[in-house]
Amino acid sequence: MERVTPKRIGLIVMAIVLINYLIAVWWSVEPDMITHAQLQPPEQEAVVGYATTSAAILVGATLLDKPGGFLSNDVLPPSVLMDNMPAFEFGALEQLRDLVLVMRRDFARSQSQSTEDKDLQIAQPKFNIDHRSWMVPRAESEYRDGIRALERYRGRILDQGDQQGQFYARADNLVSYLDMVEKRLGSLSQRLAASVGQERLNTDLAGDEAARQSTGTSSSSEIRTSWWKIDDVFYESRGNCWALLAFMRAIEQDFGPVLDKKNARISLQQIIRELEATQDTVWSPMILNGGGFGLVANHSLVMANYISRANAALIDLKQLLTQG
């Protein structure tokens, strides 16, 4: 029997490390953008709500079925040592949770006193399971159940004989969803911009002289994202925008007549264009954090720019939808 030497042990360790590194690189490849064609029903005329529901299903299924599967709750290498793809997954999951909540609360209900859809009642809580939960409940199993519930809902809105399965594409419903998206994008933009550190004035109570808050705060504060978290915030934002891009493309299909009546389709298309820019290839091997006008690029500020522009177009879209 050949004796195991320190050199041989070292070669084995190096081989294991290399294999795990290559696997991590493969699993870190981001999924392709979801296209308009993927949101169309096969061999059937488009039905209101099909595209939006399909976008939610595709985002959820992609997170579970991409190379490496869902990595956020893995406890073994190499996934446990990875942070960029789990951050991407969490960002996409945040947008999915927002959409399914609005579907349950608004899109599938004709008015405030109407009952909730039975399948969306099941789907929405399933996606709220902690993305890091790996045993009981297991995140992947819960999300898969949520996807199945969405598929049942989609099947019912396709069935012209089932009058209980409905999707109401109205301007007020769309505004409710855009309100959530606006807050999400605003938060991401602020966190990305804080990569270089900023002295920000306190505007928490601006605009209302009678406003109050629980505890006192200073008139200004230094806001800075930890250098350790900069790449996580970047990829979380990228995952948010990847999922939101699919949802905006679906909104354009399902709410087309509403958008055209308000002459608002171009505003939505501007949002889509800015979100597409957030998915451009990152050629740098790492996320750089140079100063605002320094010699080195700052990828977070570039991402913040696209997200802010998308948010500005979204605010314009909301104004158009709320006009008479």
C-alpha positions in Angstrom: 0.0 0.0 0.0 1.4 3.3 -1.1 2.2 5.7 1.8 0.3 8.9 2.0 2.8 11.7 2.0 2.2 15.4 2.9 2.8 16.3 -0.7 0.0 13.9 -1.8 -2.4 15.3 0.9 -1.6 18.8 -0.3 -2.4 17.9 -3.9 -5.7 16.4 -2.9 -6.6 19.5 -0.9 -5.7 21.7 -3.8 -7.8 19.6 -6.2 -10.8 19.7 -3.9 -10.4 23.5 -3.6 -10.2 23.9 -7.3 -13.2 21.7 -8.0 -15.3 23.7 -5.5 -14.1 26.9 -7.0 -15.1 25.9 -10.5 -18.5 24.7 -9.2 -19.0 28.0 -7.4 -18.2 29.9 -10.6 -20.7 27.8 -12.6 -23.4 28.3 -10.0 -22.8 32.0 -9.9 -23.9 32.5 -13.5 -27.0 34.6 -13.4 -30.2 33.4 -15.2 -31.2 34.9 -18.5 -33.8 37.6 -18.6 -37.4 36.4 -19.0 -38.8 37.4 -22.4 -42.2 38.5 -23.7 -42.4 35.2 -25.6 -42.2 33.2 -22.4 -45.2 35.0 -21.0 -47.6 34.1 -23.8 -50.0 31.1 -23.5 -49.1 28.3 -26.0 -51.6 27.8 -28.8 -54.2 29.9 -27.1 -55.4 33.5 -27.2 -53.9 35.7 -24.5 -56.1 35.9 -21.3 -55.9 38.9 -18.9 -53.6 37.9 -16.0 -51.9 35.1 -17.7 -48.6 37.0 -18.4 -48.4 38.4 -14.8 -49.1 35.0 -13.2 -46.6 33.3 -15.6 -43.9 35.8 -14.7 -44.3 35.1 -11.0 -44.2 31.3 -11.7 -41.1 31.6 -14.0 -39.2 33.8 -11.5 -39.9 31.3 -8.7 -39.1 28.2 -10.8 -35.9 29.8 -12.1 -34.6 30.5 -8.6 -35.2 26.8 -7.7 -34.1 25.1 -10.9 -31.1 27.2 -12.1 -27.6 25.6 -11.9 -27.0 24.7 -8.3 -30.6 25.2 -7.4 -31.6 27.5 -4.6 -28.4 28.4 -2.7 -29.4 30.8 0.0 -30.1 28.0 2.6 -27.3 25.6 1.7 -25.1 24.6 4.7 -22.3 22.8 2.8 -19.5 24.0 0.5 -19.2 25.5 -2.0 -22.6 27.3 -1.6 -22.1 28.1 2.1 -19.1 30.1 1.1 -20.9 32.0 -1.7 -22.7 35.3 -1.1 -23.3 37.0 -4.5 -25.8 34.5 -5.9 -27.7 34.1 -2.5 -27.9 37.9 -2.5 -29.3 37.8 -6.1 -31.8 35.2 -5.0 -33.0 37.2 -2.1 -33.5 40.3 -4.2 -35.6 38.4 -6.8 -37.5 36.8 -3.9 -38.4 40.2 -2.5 -40.0 41.3 -5.7 -41.8 38.0 -6.0 -43.2 38.4 -2.5 -44.4 41.9 -3.3 -46.1 40.8 -6.6 -47.9 37.8 -5.1 -49.1 39.9 -2.2 -50.7 42.4 -4.6 -52.2 39.6 -6.6 -53.9 38.3 -3.5 -54.9 41.7 -2.2 -55.8 43.6 -5.4 -55.4 41.9 -8.8 -57.7 39.0 -8.0 -60.3 41.0 -6.1 -63.0 43.1 -7.8 -63.5 45.4 -4.7 -62.4 45.8 -1.1 -65.3 43.7 0.2 -64.8 40.8 -2.2 -63.3 37.5 -1.1 -59.7 36.5 -1.7 -58.8 33.9 -4.3 -58.4 30.5 -2.7 -55.1 29.6 -4.5 -53.5 33.0 -3.9 -54.4 32.6 -0.2 -52.1 29.5 -0.2 -49.4 30.9 -2.5 -48.7 34.2 -0.7 -47.7 32.8 2.7 -45.5 30.1 1.1 -43.1 32.7 -0.4 -42.7 34.4 3.0 -40.8 31.5 4.5 -37.3 32.6 5.5 -35.0 32.0 2.5 -32.3 30.7 4.8 -34.5 28.0 6.3 -33.0 24.6 5.3 -34.7 22.0 7.5 -38.3 22.5 8.9 -39.8 24.2 7.0 -37.4 23.8 4.0 -37.5 26.9 1.9 -37.4 25.1 -1.5 -40.4 22.9 -0.6 -42.5 25.8 0.6 -41.7 27.9 -2.5 -42.5 24.9 -4.8 -45.9 24.6 -3.1 -46.4 28.4 -3.7 -45.6 27.9 -7.4 -48.1 25.0 -7.7 -50.7 27.2 -6.2 -50.0 29.9 -8.7 -50.2 27.3 -11.5 -53.6 26.3 -10.2 -54.7 29.9 -10.2 -53.4 30.4 -13.8 -55.3 27.4 -14.9 -58.5 28.7 -13.4 -58.2 32.1 -15.1 -57.7 30.3 -18.4 -60.8 28.3 -17.9 -63.7 30.4 -19.3 -66.1 28.2 -17.4 -64.6 29.1 -14.0 -66.0 32.5 -13.0 -64.3 32.4 -9.6 -60.8 32.6 -11.1 -60.3 36.3 -12.0 -57.6 38.8 -12.7 -58.8 42.5 -12.7 -56.5 44.7 -14.9 -57.6 48.1 -13.6 -55.7 51.3 -13.2 -56.2 51.5 -9.5 -54.9 47.9 -9.0 -51.8 48.7 -11.0 -51.2 51.9 -9.0 -51.3 49.8 -5.8 -48.6 47.5 -7.1 -46.5 50.5 -8.4 -46.6 52.0 -4.9 -44.8 48.9 -3.5 -42.3 48.9 -6.3 -41.5 52.6 -5.8 -40.7 52.1 -2.2 -38.5 49.0 -3.0 -36.6 50.8 -5.7 -36.1 53.9 -3.5 -34.6 51.8 -0.7 -32.3 50.0 -3.1 -31.1 53.3 -4.6 -30.3 54.8 -1.2 -28.4 51.7 -0.1 -26.4 51.6 -3.3 -25.5 55.3 -3.1 -24.3 54.9 0.4 -21.4 52.8 -0.9 -19.3 56.0 -0.9 -20.8 57.4 2.3 -23.0 60.5 2.5 -23.9 63.2 4.9 -27.7 63.2 4.7 -30.2 65.7 6.2 -33.1 64.3 8.2 -36.2 64.8 6.1 -38.3 62.2 8.0 -41.0 64.7 9.0 -40.8 67.1 6.1 -44.0 68.5 4.7 -46.2 68.1 7.8 -45.7 70.5 10.7 -47.9 68.4 13.0 -45.9 65.2 12.3 -44.3 63.3 15.2 -42.0 60.4 15.6 -41.3 57.9 18.4 -37.7 58.9 19.3 -35.6 62.0 18.6 -33.0 61.9 15.8 -30.2 64.3 14.8 -30.7 66.8 12.0 -28.1 65.0 9.8 -26.3 61.7 9.8 -23.4 59.9 8.1 -24.8 57.0 6.0 -22.3 54.4 4.7 -22.7 50.8 3.5 -20.1 48.5 5.1 -17.4 47.6 2.6 -18.1 44.0 3.6 -21.7 44.3 2.3 -21.2 46.4 -0.8 -21.2 43.4 -3.2 -24.2 41.9 -1.4 -26.2 45.0 -1.8 -25.2 45.2 -5.5 -26.3 41.7 -6.3 -29.5 42.0 -4.2 -30.3 45.0 -6.3 -29.5 43.1 -9.5 -31.8 40.3 -8.5 -34.6 42.7 -7.7 -34.3 44.3 -11.1 -34.1 40.9 -12.9 -37.4 39.8 -11.4 -39.0 43.3 -11.7 -38.1 43.4 -15.4 -40.1 40.2 -16.0 -43.0 41.6 -14.0 -43.0 44.9 -16.0 -43.0 43.0 -19.3 -46.0 41.0 -18.0 -47.7 44.2 -16.8 -47.3 45.7 -20.3 -49.2 42.7 -21.8 -52.0 42.4 -19.2 -52.6 46.1 -18.6 -52.1 47.1 -22.3 -55.5 48.7 -22.8 -55.3 50.6 -19.5 -51.9 51.9 -20.4 -53.0 52.9 -23.9 -56.1 54.7 -22.6 -53.9 56.8 -20.3 -51.2 57.2 -23.0 -48.8 55.7 -20.5 -47.3 52.8 -22.3 -44.2 54.8 -23.2 -43.5 55.4 -19.5 -43.7 51.7 -18.8 -41.3 51.0 -21.7 -38.9 53.5 -20.2 -38.9 51.6 -17.0 -38.3 48.4 -18.8 -35.4 50.0 -20.7 -33.7 51.1 -17.5 -34.2 47.7 -15.9 -32.6 46.0 -18.9 -29.5 48.2 -18.4 -29.1 46.9 -14.8 -28.6 43.4 -16.3 -25.6 44.3 -18.5 -22.6 42.0 -18.0 -20.3 42.9 -15.2 -16.8 42.5 -16.8 -14.9 43.2 -13.6 -13.9 40.1 -11.5 -15.1 42.0 -8.4 -17.5 44.8 -7.5 -15.4 48.0 -7.4 -16.1 50.8 -4.9 -14.2 53.8 -6.2 -15.0 57.4 -5.1 -17.7 59.3 -6.9 -15.3 60.9 -9.4 -12.2 58.8 -8.5 -9.9 56.9 -10.8 -11.7 53.5 -10.1 -15.2 52.7 -11.1 -18.0 52.4 -8.6 -20.4 49.8 -9.7 -22.9 50.5 -7.0 -23.3 54.1 -8.1 -23.9 53.0 -11.7 -26.6 50.6 -10.6 -28.1 53.3 -8.4 -28.3 55.5 -11.4 -30.3 53.0 -13.5 -32.6 52.2 -10.6 -33.2 55.9 -9.8 -34.1 56.5 -13.5 -36.4 53.5 -13.5 -38.0 54.9 -10.3 -38.5 58.3 -11.8 -40.2 56.8 -14.8 -42.4 54.7 -12.5 -43.5 57.9 -10.6 -44.4 59.5 -14.0 -46.4 56.3 -14.8 -48.3 56.5 -11.6 -49.2 60.1 -12.2 -50.6 59.3 -15.6 -52.6 56.4 -14.2 -54.2 58.5 -11.5 -55.2 61.3 -13.8 -58.8 61.3 -15.0 
